[in-house]
Every structure is written in C-alpha cells, then in structure tokens.
C-alpha cells in the first residue's frame, strides 16, 4: 500500500466525529487559497509596475505606443502557458463547472500554476479581465487535487472543489459570505446542508488569511449612501431592466468573440497575442482622446503613477471612482461599451482571466450613467450618482451570471453599506429574471451549452434527456382503491411510509392520486369527520402523468412547478393503464445512469436498441427493488462463463465486483461478453437493460 493510501486509511481508522476530516481539509484549502490570492494580486501589480512604470521611466520615447506594445507582449507570453494547461484558457468558472458535472470534480493540479501565471501576465500587461475567475479555478484545483491525493469519493471531491471556489471569492473580494453563496448558487446549487459548513469554514479561513496580510478594509471606500424617498425604488427597478439588456449584450459579445477565435484555423499559441493586438489598438486610440480622466494612484492600481486606459485590467480603481461620483459622464458612457469589447477581445482570444470584475465594472459605469440622467430629469429628488453606480454593479453581474443573491451580497460586503440593501435586491432580482427571459444561458453556462452540457441546479440536463422513464421507474407501485376507507388509507401510509399512492378504480384503471398533504388539508377543516370517508372523497382526479418512453427531463419539468414527489406512469394511448411510478429518488438514479453512459462515451438520442448486432460488447443494467437479484451476492447468481461483471456504479462510488459483493436497488451494473449470453444474464437478474456501445472481439 502506498503512503498516500496509508495516510488516508490510518486517518479513517481513528473514526473521528462525523465531518471532522472534511472540516480539517476545508480549513487547509481556505488557507492555501487565501495565500494564493495574495500572491496573485501582488504578482499582477508587480508585472503592471514593470510593464508600464518601468518602460515609462526608461523608455519614455515610446510614448502612447506602450499601450499597444505591452498587451501584445503579454499575449505572446500567455500562449505557451495555455498549451501547458488548456483549462487555463478563458475565465475559468465554466471549466470548474465541467469538472463538477463530468469528471466528479477532478481537476488537474497543473491548472493552478498555469492559471496564476497566465492570468497574472494577462491582467498585469493590460488584459481586460478580472482576478476572481482565476482564483476560483485555482482554489477549486487545490481542493480537487487534495481530494484525489487522498482517494476520496466523487461527492467529497466536489465538496472540496466548492470549498476552494468559495475561498477564492472570499479572499479576492474580502467577502466570505458572498464566496459561500457564489459556490452554492452558481456552482453547486444542489449542495447538501451537511456539506455547507465546510464551504463556510473554507471561505472564512481564506478571508482571515487574506486580511491578515493585506488588511481588513472593505474592497472599496464607499461614502455612506441611503435612499432619500421610496419612489427612488422605481428608478432602481429601471436600472435593473436596463442592466439586463446590457448584460445580455455582454454575454453575446463574449460568445461571438470566442466563436470567431475558436473557429479560426490559426495556431492556438498565437491567438492570445492577436486578441492583445486588438485590445492594444483600442487602448492606444482611447489614449489619444482629449479630456481624459484617470483614478488617482492607490491600492487598486498598485500605486502605479502611469495612467492606463480604464478598460485595461480588472478596473477596481475605476469602480471606486464611479461609486464615489467622480467620473465624467462621457467616460461612463464610453466604458459601458468599451469594457465589454475589451473583455471580449481579451478572453475570447484565449487569454486568461475572469469576467466577474468586468461585469462589476460595466455595471458601475452603467449605474453612473443612469444616475446622471435621473438626477437631471428629477432634480427635486436630490439624487446622487454614486448609489446608482454601486447598485449597477450588482444588477449587471446578476444579469450576466443569473445569480442575484451572490450579486447583492458581494456588493454589500465589498462596500460595507447596508443603506442600499433594498435597491440592491430590487435591481439584482429584476436584472436576473429579465436577462434569463431574454437569454437562457448565463455568461458561465453558455460555454457549456456549446459543448452539449445544460447546467441546471448543479446537474447536466442533457444527461437527463438521454434516460427514459421506463429505465428507472418502479413497475410495481403500491396502490389503493378509490373505495377504500379513511382508516385503510391511514394504515397504508403508516405501513409503507410513503407520502402518496395512485388511486385505482374497480376495473384496476388509474383513477387519480392521493397524497398525505390532501389528508392534512381535509383534517384542517372544522367539519372534518373521517366516518364514511373514502379515498375518492380526498383524492385528486386531474393529475399529471408520464409515459414510459419520455425522458427523465420531462418528469423534472412536470414535478418542479408544483413540487410533486411522485408521478404515475401510464401507457401511451391508454392513459388509464398504470405501468409504474417515478419518484425523486428514481430521478437521482437516472442521473447516475446517464453519467455512466456519458463516461463510456455513449449518450445518443435513441436508447431503445443496440446500434448493431455484433459478437460481443458491453451492456448495462439498473437494478430495481422488485428485481430477482436485489440484495443477492454475486457468488449466488448464475452467470455464463462468457460474460464478466465489469463494474457497479452505486451512487457516487464505483464498486469493483467481488464474489461477496451484495447487489442493491439502484446499482448500475456494467457487463461484457457474448451478446446472446448477456440476454441470459438479463433474464436471471430480471433488471432493466439499456444498450451500450458495442466492442467486437
């Protein structure tokens, strides 16, 4: 046994209190991510001072050409790093999402080093990108690497990835609460409560480490703002709606740029430099404009004395100037357009950085523009520009990321201003909902959608579309007659611990459905009398049903609006004949079926028959509670010599079959052998079969 396995095994033999192992790991990940964040920021400022300050001091004759030359040099240096780790390309969060839903949270360790170096060079030389995306990816890579090193399960590795992501946001923005919410809302919306504490501890640890080195001040020095009157809330609503339009523009602009560069047959190593040429040209032309205004040197500029275009870098100094109300109107208007263009040129070409800060920057500029307009249009309201710039940050990020809670909390924590919490809520939620109505995908999920991955509530919905209801439904559901008495109904509830039953008529046809909630509603009435009551008096006749050949995704769509726990499955063309029932636990099992298919490279639109009949191949079965071999040991099952059990997928675990292995309902069993004999195995197990890619001998 290797030392790695030995350490993990010895730790688990100690039998610590539940969760203590992951808690220790989450603290370690938070501390490492906090240190990495500080190193990352200092490296960006060092490169920035060398690139612009050093050249300005020693090569003053270059003049404004420095704004073209330096980004190009940065792009040339980033190119080779992207080849070293392709995941370092772009803004990082989609790659973390892909790892979570496709690879059990597994991220290569080299990604952390490549991302820090590539993003530091990109942002430090003027690339229009944020530093939060890289740190999210770096923290996630740390968490994933530790989980892989200790041979943890997929579920625990995902939890450590979420810890790293939360720690990254917390350390970068000095906003631990927002870090936790970002991890839950954007990455892991299905995060279980028992794993939530680890994410919180990791974020707090990262924030403490970061604050101990760079100070505990808020990210921005914001004047104390508050609403003067309630009618202002309608102006913030307008801001949210306009932010949705600009946010969708930003998403489409970045997507357009990525498509252009991805489809361009040109060496990948030079694409970041081409994007930097375009960015440098934009910056050079901007610096020729008269009447320019720049933020004063300070912490957000690394105390750089040389002015750089506001659309360069993360733009934190420009944000602070806008929310203090000190930016000229024409510059605010220009930045609403130029920042998304600059970011699209930078990240679309393959440079490395985040979109979080560019979204906040564009939102601050947009809010500043509307603040100026509203103050001119409604002088009697005594409006200030700064509050609108501050709320605009949350509104535009909410529009691009479809994450209103994260947007509200991060701006609140970064500013430390509670006086604008209502405007933040109104603008953030309205921007998120309106942008989702205009454009289904967020700035993070649009890259996944192009790869055929529909990320919704922490799961890949394309996988759910590839599994049919018939493959996971329970074919022998517990039912009750519509004429059964109230006492019989309550006895059945107690006996089975189920919360609903299909109701059948005298001819064994589906009549309706009865739930425990229906009973409780009836009991709440003052005139409730159980005597003489039958199931028909309480059950619902107008019910949603499923067909066996429909995909699981349809079941999710039918269950979600009314929060249904179970749906009857009926024959297509004969809606009264009950075939089975499907529940939420069956849907989770369907996801495991889909994951197995995706991992083996088989996710087709038609899952009903084998592609071609050949001599030998793989086949998979999903066990149900009513199957013959449920709870049986493998040694007790008669399997032909020409067939081998390859693996068992059990929830998050991959089990290697042994003679003493006991099969359980929900197991996804993969076998390989002669196809004719595999059919015999199916009959022995009496399990639900679905086809696999066939490999010939």
Buried (B, 14 or more C-beta within 10 A) or exposed (E): EEEEEEEBEEBEEEEEEEEEBBBBBBBBBBBBBBBBBBBBBBBBBEBBBEBBBEBBEEEEEBEEBBBBBBBBBBBBBBBEBBBEBBBBBBBBBBBBBBBBBBBBBBBBBBBBBBBBBBBBBBBBBBBBBBBBBBBBBBBBBBBBBBBBEBBBBBBBBBBBBBBBBBBBBBBBBBBBBBBBBBBBBBBBBEBEEEBBEBBBBBBBBBBBBBBEBBEEEBBBBBEEBBBEEEEBBEBBBBBBBBBBBBBBBBBBBBBEBBEEBBEEEEEBBBBBBBBBBBBBBBBBEBBEEEEEEBBEBBBBBBEBEBBBBBBBBBBBBBBBBBBBBBBBBEBBBBBBBBBBBBBBBBBBBBBBBBBBBBBBBBBBBBBBBBBBBBBEEEEEBEBBBBBBBBBBBBBBBBBBBBBBBBBBBBBBBBBBBEBBBBBBBBBBBBBBBBBBEBBEBBBBBBBBBBEEBBBBEBBBBBBBBBBBBBBBBBBEBEBBBBBBBBEBBEEBBEEEEBBBBBBBBEEEEBBBBBBBEBBEEBEEEEEEEEEEBBBBEBBEEEBBBBBBEBBBBBBBEBBEEEEBBBBBBBBEEEEEEBBBBBBBBBBBBBBBBBBBBBBEEBBEEEBEEEEEEEEBBBBBBBBBEBBEBBEBEBEEBEBBEBBEBBBBBBBBEBBEBEEEBEBBBBBBBBBBBBBEBBEBBBEBBBBBBBBBEBEEE
